[in-house]
Amino acid sequence: MVNILFKKKGVTAVDKIIPNEMFFTKGVGYHRNKLQSFELALRSADIEKCNLVYVSSIFPPECKIVPRKEGVKKLSPGQITYVVLARESTNEPNRLVTAAIGLARPTDKNQYGYISEHHAYGETQKKSADFAEDLAATMLASTLGIEMDPDAAWDKRKNAYKVGQRLFGSRSIAQSAKGHKNGLWTTVIAGAIMLANY
């Protein structure tokens, strides 16, 4: 939640921005300049036209996850856009880089969830995605004062984490890439883009 000042007819009011929709995206970019490889990764993820504001990790209550295609249609050039972003870069040929976002949320949609970001060298896309999910679930459990071992808590049958009497649903998105063979900068990103209707 972010407080923003609005001025209307000489009166200043503080309003809260609480996202009501979110989508996941990922991308990869290659360029001889590191910053431009990041820009190309943003293009690959369809979020290059936004002014990104990095936020931390709370998934709002009652927030709806929408498909990437639907979410991208709601973005406008120059829009201030809140994102939880994972990012990694390398210019070493064949060096594996990954970026992942994980989400854990209680099955009760009136409660908030937790988003984690993870970036690494030498991890596969699946390993990074699984780690990001475990991290999000562990962090959510700790905010509720619960100790959790993600391996012991994972319920394959329900496809959810079970902690005490609580169930957490989870998901992740990850992007991996090998460093460009000619030493170009390689940047990978994964993001959770938050949308708020004002």
Protein Blocks (a to p, Z undefined) as FASTA:
>chain_A
ZZddddeehiacddddddfbdcddddddddfbfklmmmmmmmmnopmmpccddddfbdce
hiacddfklmmmmpcehiacdddddddddfbehiacdddddddddfblkbccddddddde
hiafklmmmmmmmmmmmmmmmmnopacdfklmpcfklopacehjbccddddddddddddf
klpacdddddddddddZZ
